[in-house]
Amino acid sequence: MTIAADTRALPFWQRMFFKIPVLGWVARDLMFGDKNNVWFALIGFFSLWMSSALTFGLPGLYLPALALVPVIFVILLLITKG
């Protein structure tokens, strides 16, 4: 079975999300691909973050961390909700 056969059964919003060039490709690969792709995506995210720190200095290190604060806040709320 191919990925194309699986995507027809998906809702419209998910099919549109998977069509976004870079983010959608990674998300589709994480959902339908090999389970090790999660680690590859995390390594890629970390590499981009450190590259921005090398390029822009301390703002390149702090601003992505500051942007992730709402994400961590939502995760903490979901954990406490049970």
ZAVEX-490906 format. One record per residue: residue number from 1; residue in three letters; x, y, z of N, C-alpha, C in turn. Coordinates in Angstrom, 2 decimals. Atoms other than C-alpha are relative to their C-alpha. Last residue first. Layout:
<r seq="NUM" type="ala" n_xx="X" n_yy="Y" n_zz="Z" ca_xx="X" ca_yy="Y" ca_zz="Z" c_xx="X" c_yy="Y" c_zz="Z"/>
...
% end
This chain:
<r seq="82" type="gly" n_xx="0.02" n_yy="1.43" n_zz="-0.24" ca_xx="-4.80" ca_yy="13.86" ca_zz="32.73" c_xx="-0.44" c_yy="-0.77" c_zz="-1.17"/>
<r seq="81" type="lys" n_xx="1.41" n_yy="0.35" n_zz="0.25" ca_xx="-5.60" ca_yy="17.54" ca_zz="32.67" c_xx="-0.19" c_yy="-1.50" c_zz="0.16"/>
<r seq="80" type="thr" n_xx="0.73" n_yy="-0.15" n_zz="-1.24" ca_xx="-2.20" ca_yy="18.08" ca_zz="34.29" c_xx="-1.47" c_yy="-0.32" c_zz="-0.16"/>
<r seq="79" type="ile" n_xx="-0.47" n_yy="0.99" n_zz="-0.97" ca_xx="-0.39" ca_yy="16.64" ca_zz="31.28" c_xx="-0.81" c_yy="0.08" c_zz="1.29"/>
<r seq="78" type="leu" n_xx="0.52" n_yy="1.31" n_zz="0.41" ca_xx="-2.51" ca_yy="18.63" ca_zz="28.82" c_xx="0.43" c_yy="-1.10" c_zz="0.97"/>
<r seq="77" type="leu" n_xx="1.44" n_yy="0.02" n_zz="-0.28" ca_xx="-1.79" ca_yy="21.84" ca_zz="30.71" c_xx="-0.62" c_yy="-1.34" c_zz="-0.37"/>
<r seq="76" type="leu" n_xx="0.19" n_yy="0.11" n_zz="-1.45" ca_xx="1.93" ca_yy="21.08" ca_zz="30.73" c_xx="-1.47" c_yy="-0.02" c_zz="0.38"/>
<r seq="75" type="ile" n_xx="-0.34" n_yy="1.37" n_zz="-0.36" ca_xx="1.86" ca_yy="20.45" ca_zz="26.98" c_xx="-0.17" c_yy="-0.22" c_zz="1.51"/>
<r seq="74" type="val" n_xx="1.13" n_yy="0.85" n_zz="0.40" ca_xx="0.02" ca_yy="23.74" ca_zz="26.44" c_xx="0.27" c_yy="-1.46" c_zz="0.35"/>
<r seq="73" type="phe" n_xx="1.11" n_yy="-0.32" n_zz="-0.89" ca_xx="2.68" ca_yy="25.61" ca_zz="28.43" c_xx="-1.23" c_yy="-0.86" c_zz="-0.32"/>
<r seq="72" type="ile" n_xx="-0.25" n_yy="0.71" n_zz="-1.24" ca_xx="5.45" ca_yy="23.83" ca_zz="26.53" c_xx="-1.12" c_yy="0.26" c_zz="1.00"/>
<r seq="71" type="val" n_xx="0.14" n_yy="1.44" n_zz="0.30" ca_xx="3.98" ca_yy="25.03" ca_zz="23.25" c_xx="0.19" c_yy="-0.81" c_zz="1.28"/>
<r seq="70" type="pro" n_xx="1.42" n_yy="0.36" n_zz="0.04" ca_xx="3.48" ca_yy="28.56" ca_zz="24.62" c_xx="-0.23" c_yy="-1.49" c_zz="-0.29"/>
<r seq="69" type="val" n_xx="0.63" n_yy="-0.10" n_zz="-1.31" ca_xx="7.19" ca_yy="28.69" ca_zz="25.66" c_xx="-1.50" c_yy="-0.32" c_zz="-0.06"/>
<r seq="68" type="leu" n_xx="0.49" n_yy="1.30" n_zz="-0.43" ca_xx="8.47" ca_yy="27.45" ca_zz="22.28" c_xx="-0.67" c_yy="0.02" c_zz="1.37"/>
<r seq="67" type="ala" n_xx="1.16" n_yy="0.35" n_zz="0.82" ca_xx="8.76" ca_yy="30.97" ca_zz="20.82" c_xx="-0.59" c_yy="-1.35" c_zz="0.42"/>
<r seq="66" type="leu" n_xx="1.11" n_yy="-0.83" n_zz="-0.43" ca_xx="11.04" ca_yy="31.98" ca_zz="23.70" c_xx="-1.27" c_yy="-0.32" c_zz="-0.79"/>
<r seq="65" type="ala" n_xx="0.41" n_yy="0.50" n_zz="-1.31" ca_xx="13.32" ca_yy="29.06" ca_zz="22.96" c_xx="-1.18" c_yy="0.79" c_zz="0.53"/>
<r seq="64" type="pro" n_xx="0.75" n_yy="1.25" n_zz="0.18" ca_xx="13.36" ca_yy="30.06" ca_zz="19.28" c_xx="-0.46" c_yy="-0.62" c_zz="1.33"/>
<r seq="63" type="leu" n_xx="1.32" n_yy="-0.20" n_zz="0.61" ca_xx="14.21" ca_yy="33.63" ca_zz="20.34" c_xx="-0.74" c_yy="-1.29" c_zz="-0.34"/>
<r seq="62" type="tyr" n_xx="1.08" n_yy="-0.30" n_zz="-0.93" ca_xx="17.00" ca_yy="32.77" ca_zz="22.77" c_xx="-1.37" c_yy="0.08" c_zz="-0.65"/>
<r seq="61" type="leu" n_xx="0.16" n_yy="1.06" n_zz="-0.99" ca_xx="19.57" ca_yy="31.00" ca_zz="20.60" c_xx="-1.23" c_yy="0.23" c_zz="0.86"/>
<r seq="60" type="gly" n_xx="0.33" n_yy="1.23" n_zz="0.71" ca_xx="19.32" ca_yy="33.17" ca_zz="17.50" c_xx="-0.18" c_yy="-1.19" c_zz="0.92"/>
<r seq="59" type="pro" n_xx="1.43" n_yy="-0.05" n_zz="0.39" ca_xx="19.20" ca_yy="36.21" ca_zz="19.78" c_xx="-0.44" c_yy="-1.24" c_zz="-0.78"/>
<r seq="58" type="leu" n_xx="0.92" n_yy="0.32" n_zz="-1.08" ca_xx="22.50" ca_yy="34.98" ca_zz="21.33" c_xx="-1.48" c_yy="0.18" c_zz="-0.37"/>
<r seq="57" type="gly" n_xx="-0.48" n_yy="-0.18" n_zz="-1.36" ca_xx="24.46" ca_yy="34.96" ca_zz="18.10" c_xx="-1.05" c_yy="-0.37" c_zz="1.02"/>
<r seq="56" type="phe" n_xx="0.53" n_yy="-1.23" n_zz="-0.59" ca_xx="22.78" ca_yy="35.46" ca_zz="14.73" c_xx="0.46" c_yy="0.24" c_zz="1.43"/>
<r seq="55" type="thr" n_xx="0.15" n_yy="-1.09" n_zz="0.96" ca_xx="24.62" ca_yy="32.94" ca_zz="12.53" c_xx="-0.35" c_yy="1.32" c_zz="0.69"/>
<r seq="54" type="leu" n_xx="-1.30" n_yy="-0.33" n_zz="0.57" ca_xx="25.97" ca_yy="30.52" ca_zz="15.13" c_xx="-0.08" c_yy="1.21" c_zz="-0.93"/>
<r seq="53" type="ala" n_xx="-0.81" n_yy="-0.56" n_zz="-1.08" ca_xx="22.72" ca_yy="30.60" ca_zz="17.10" c_xx="1.39" c_yy="0.38" c_zz="-0.50"/>
<r seq="52" type="ser" n_xx="0.45" n_yy="-1.38" n_zz="-0.21" ca_xx="20.74" ca_yy="30.17" ca_zz="13.90" c_xx="0.78" c_yy="0.65" c_zz="1.12"/>
<r seq="51" type="ser" n_xx="-0.49" n_yy="-0.80" n_zz="1.13" ca_xx="22.87" ca_yy="27.13" ca_zz="13.07" c_xx="-0.45" c_yy="1.45" c_zz="0.14"/>
<r seq="50" type="met" n_xx="-1.39" n_yy="-0.33" n_zz="-0.27" ca_xx="22.20" ca_yy="25.78" ca_zz="16.58" c_xx="0.62" c_yy="0.80" c_zz="-1.15"/>
<r seq="49" type="trp" n_xx="-0.05" n_yy="-0.91" n_zz="-1.15" ca_xx="18.46" ca_yy="25.99" ca_zz="16.02" c_xx="1.44" c_yy="0.41" c_zz="0.30"/>
<r seq="48" type="leu" n_xx="0.42" n_yy="-1.33" n_zz="0.45" ca_xx="18.70" ca_yy="24.48" ca_zz="12.56" c_xx="0.08" c_yy="1.02" c_zz="1.12"/>
<r seq="47" type="ser" n_xx="-1.06" n_yy="-0.52" n_zz="0.86" ca_xx="20.74" ca_yy="21.57" ca_zz="13.94" c_xx="-0.36" c_yy="1.39" c_zz="-0.53"/>
<r seq="46" type="phe" n_xx="-1.10" n_yy="-0.44" n_zz="-0.87" ca_xx="18.25" ca_yy="21.03" ca_zz="16.78" c_xx="1.14" c_yy="0.61" c_zz="-0.83"/>
<r seq="45" type="phe" n_xx="0.44" n_yy="-1.18" n_zz="-0.74" ca_xx="15.34" ca_yy="20.91" ca_zz="14.35" c_xx="1.12" c_yy="0.56" c_zz="0.86"/>
<r seq="44" type="gly" n_xx="0.07" n_yy="-1.11" n_zz="0.95" ca_xx="17.20" ca_yy="18.51" ca_zz="12.05" c_xx="-0.43" c_yy="1.29" c_zz="0.67"/>
<r seq="43" type="ile" n_xx="-1.39" n_yy="-0.38" n_zz="0.29" ca_xx="18.13" ca_yy="16.24" ca_zz="14.98" c_xx="0.02" c_yy="1.17" c_zz="-0.98"/>
<r seq="42" type="leu" n_xx="-0.54" n_yy="-0.69" n_zz="-1.18" ca_xx="14.50" ca_yy="16.25" ca_zz="16.12" c_xx="1.44" c_yy="0.45" c_zz="-0.22"/>
<r seq="41" type="ala" n_xx="0.63" n_yy="-1.32" n_zz="-0.05" ca_xx="13.28" ca_yy="15.41" ca_zz="12.60" c_xx="0.52" c_yy="0.81" c_zz="1.20"/>
<r seq="40" type="phe" n_xx="-0.58" n_yy="-0.80" n_zz="1.06" ca_xx="15.79" ca_yy="12.56" ca_zz="12.28" c_xx="-0.58" c_yy="1.42" c_zz="0.01"/>
<r seq="39" type="trp" n_xx="-1.34" n_yy="-0.39" n_zz="-0.45" ca_xx="14.72" ca_yy="11.21" ca_zz="15.66" c_xx="0.69" c_yy="0.86" c_zz="-1.04"/>
<r seq="38" type="val" n_xx="0.16" n_yy="-0.95" n_zz="-1.10" ca_xx="11.07" ca_yy="11.22" ca_zz="14.65" c_xx="1.36" c_yy="0.51" c_zz="0.45"/>
<r seq="37" type="asn" n_xx="0.06" n_yy="-1.35" n_zz="0.56" ca_xx="12.01" ca_yy="9.59" ca_zz="11.34" c_xx="-0.22" c_yy="1.06" c_zz="1.07"/>
<r seq="36" type="asn" n_xx="-1.24" n_yy="-0.72" n_zz="-0.31" ca_xx="13.05" ca_yy="6.47" ca_zz="13.26" c_xx="-0.02" c_yy="1.42" c_zz="-0.54"/>
<r seq="35" type="lys" n_xx="0.10" n_yy="-0.54" n_zz="-1.36" ca_xx="9.43" ca_yy="5.24" ca_zz="13.20" c_xx="1.27" c_yy="0.76" c_zz="0.41"/>
<r seq="34" type="asp" n_xx="-0.69" n_yy="0.80" n_zz="-0.98" ca_xx="9.62" ca_yy="4.81" ca_zz="9.41" c_xx="-0.08" c_yy="0.67" c_zz="1.38"/>
<r seq="33" type="gly" n_xx="-1.32" n_yy="0.55" n_zz="0.30" ca_xx="7.09" ca_yy="6.65" ca_zz="7.32" c_xx="0.53" c_yy="-0.88" c_zz="1.13"/>
<r seq="32" type="phe" n_xx="0.10" n_yy="1.20" n_zz="0.82" ca_xx="3.34" ca_yy="7.25" ca_zz="7.50" c_xx="1.34" c_yy="-0.68" c_zz="-0.25"/>
<r seq="31" type="met" n_xx="1.23" n_yy="0.78" n_zz="-0.20" ca_xx="2.93" ca_yy="9.80" ca_zz="10.29" c_xx="0.04" c_yy="-1.34" c_zz="-0.73"/>
<r seq="30" type="leu" n_xx="0.09" n_yy="0.44" n_zz="-1.39" ca_xx="6.49" ca_yy="11.16" ca_zz="10.55" c_xx="-1.23" c_yy="-0.89" c_zz="0.22"/>
<r seq="29" type="asp" n_xx="-1.01" n_yy="1.02" n_zz="-0.20" ca_xx="6.91" ca_yy="11.25" ca_zz="6.77" c_xx="-0.03" c_yy="-0.53" c_zz="1.43"/>
<r seq="28" type="arg" n_xx="0.48" n_yy="1.22" n_zz="0.68" ca_xx="3.61" ca_yy="13.08" ca_zz="6.43" c_xx="1.00" c_yy="-1.13" c_zz="0.20"/>
<r seq="27" type="ala" n_xx="1.12" n_yy="0.54" n_zz="-0.77" ca_xx="4.72" ca_yy="15.62" ca_zz="9.05" c_xx="-0.53" c_yy="-1.29" c_zz="-0.63"/>
<r seq="26" type="val" n_xx="-0.54" n_yy="0.59" n_zz="-1.22" ca_xx="8.11" ca_yy="16.12" ca_zz="7.35" c_xx="-1.12" c_yy="-0.64" c_zz="0.81"/>
<r seq="25" type="trp" n_xx="-0.77" n_yy="1.19" n_zz="0.39" ca_xx="6.51" ca_yy="16.65" ca_zz="3.96" c_xx="0.55" c_yy="-0.71" c_zz="1.22"/>
<r seq="24" type="gly" n_xx="0.92" n_yy="1.09" n_zz="0.31" ca_xx="3.92" ca_yy="18.98" ca_zz="5.45" c_xx="0.71" c_yy="-1.28" c_zz="-0.39"/>
<r seq="23" type="leu" n_xx="0.64" n_yy="0.44" n_zz="-1.24" ca_xx="6.54" ca_yy="21.19" ca_zz="7.08" c_xx="-0.93" c_yy="-1.18" c_zz="-0.25"/>
<r seq="22" type="val" n_xx="-0.98" n_yy="0.66" n_zz="-0.87" ca_xx="8.66" ca_yy="21.44" ca_zz="3.94" c_xx="-0.66" c_yy="-0.59" c_zz="1.23"/>
<r seq="21" type="pro" n_xx="-1.26" n_yy="0.57" n_zz="0.51" ca_xx="6.26" ca_yy="22.11" ca_zz="1.06" c_xx="0.92" c_yy="-0.67" c_zz="1.01"/>
<r seq="20" type="ile" n_xx="-0.93" n_yy="-1.09" n_zz="-0.29" ca_xx="2.79" ca_yy="22.46" ca_zz="2.61" c_xx="1.40" c_yy="-0.52" c_zz="-0.28"/>
<r seq="19" type="lys" n_xx="-0.45" n_yy="-0.61" n_zz="1.25" ca_xx="0.79" ca_yy="19.70" ca_zz="0.86" c_xx="0.90" c_yy="1.21" c_zz="0.21"/>
<r seq="18" type="phe" n_xx="-1.07" n_yy="0.81" n_zz="0.57" ca_xx="0.55" ca_yy="17.61" ca_zz="4.05" c_xx="0.52" c_yy="0.58" c_zz="-1.31"/>
<r seq="17" type="phe" n_xx="-1.19" n_yy="-0.18" n_zz="-0.83" ca_xx="-1.45" ca_yy="20.39" ca_zz="5.71" c_xx="1.18" c_yy="-0.77" c_zz="-0.57"/>
<r seq="16" type="met" n_xx="-0.55" n_yy="-1.32" n_zz="0.31" ca_xx="-3.94" ca_yy="20.39" ca_zz="2.84" c_xx="1.27" c_yy="0.27" c_zz="0.80"/>
<r seq="15" type="arg" n_xx="-0.58" n_yy="0.08" n_zz="1.35" ca_xx="-4.46" ca_yy="16.63" ca_zz="3.19" c_xx="0.62" c_yy="1.33" c_zz="-0.39"/>
<r seq="14" type="gln" n_xx="-1.25" n_yy="0.73" n_zz="-0.13" ca_xx="-4.93" ca_yy="17.08" ca_zz="6.94" c_xx="0.68" c_yy="-0.16" c_zz="-1.36"/>
<r seq="13" type="trp" n_xx="-1.01" n_yy="-0.87" n_zz="-0.62" ca_xx="-7.51" ca_yy="19.82" ca_zz="6.47" c_xx="1.34" c_yy="-0.70" c_zz="0.12"/>
<r seq="12" type="phe" n_xx="-0.46" n_yy="-1.05" n_zz="0.92" ca_xx="-9.47" ca_yy="17.70" ca_zz="3.98" c_xx="1.11" c_yy="0.85" c_zz="0.60"/>
<r seq="11" type="pro" n_xx="0.86" n_yy="-1.19" n_zz="0.11" ca_xx="-9.76" ca_yy="14.64" ca_zz="6.21" c_xx="0.64" c_yy="1.07" c_zz="-0.87"/>
<r seq="10" type="leu" n_xx="-0.23" n_yy="-1.05" n_zz="-0.99" ca_xx="-7.65" ca_yy="11.57" ca_zz="5.40" c_xx="-0.99" c_yy="1.15" c_zz="-0.17"/>
<r seq="9" type="ala" n_xx="0.92" n_yy="0.20" n_zz="-1.12" ca_xx="-8.99" ca_yy="8.54" ca_zz="3.50" c_xx="0.16" c_yy="1.09" c_zz="1.07"/>
<r seq="8" type="arg" n_xx="1.37" n_yy="-0.24" n_zz="0.45" ca_xx="-7.39" ca_yy="9.68" ca_zz="0.24" c_xx="-1.00" c_yy="-0.12" c_zz="1.15"/>
<r seq="7" type="thr" n_xx="0.38" n_yy="-1.41" n_zz="-0.14" ca_xx="-4.01" ca_yy="10.04" ca_zz="1.98" c_xx="-1.42" c_yy="0.27" c_zz="-0.49"/>
<r seq="6" type="asp" n_xx="0.38" n_yy="-0.36" n_zz="-1.37" ca_xx="-3.61" ca_yy="6.31" ca_zz="2.58" c_xx="-0.52" c_yy="1.42" c_zz="0.10"/>
<r seq="5" type="ala" n_xx="1.23" n_yy="0.70" n_zz="-0.33" ca_xx="-3.69" ca_yy="5.32" ca_zz="-1.10" c_xx="-0.48" c_yy="0.37" c_zz="1.40"/>
<r seq="4" type="ala" n_xx="1.10" n_yy="-0.62" n_zz="0.74" ca_xx="-1.14" ca_yy="8.00" ca_zz="-1.95" c_xx="-1.33" c_yy="-0.68" c_zz="0.30"/>
<r seq="3" type="ile" n_xx="0.45" n_yy="-1.17" n_zz="-0.76" ca_xx="1.16" ca_yy="6.75" ca_zz="0.82" c_xx="-1.18" c_yy="0.66" c_zz="-0.70"/>
<r seq="2" type="thr" n_xx="-0.82" n_yy="-1.19" n_zz="0.12" ca_xx="1.37" ca_yy="3.40" ca_zz="-0.91" c_xx="-0.54" c_yy="1.13" c_zz="0.86"/>
<r seq="1" type="met" n_xx="0.84" n_yy="-1.18" n_zz="0.00" ca_xx="0.00" ca_yy="0.00" ca_zz="0.00" c_xx="0.89" c_yy="1.24" c_zz="0.00"/>
% end
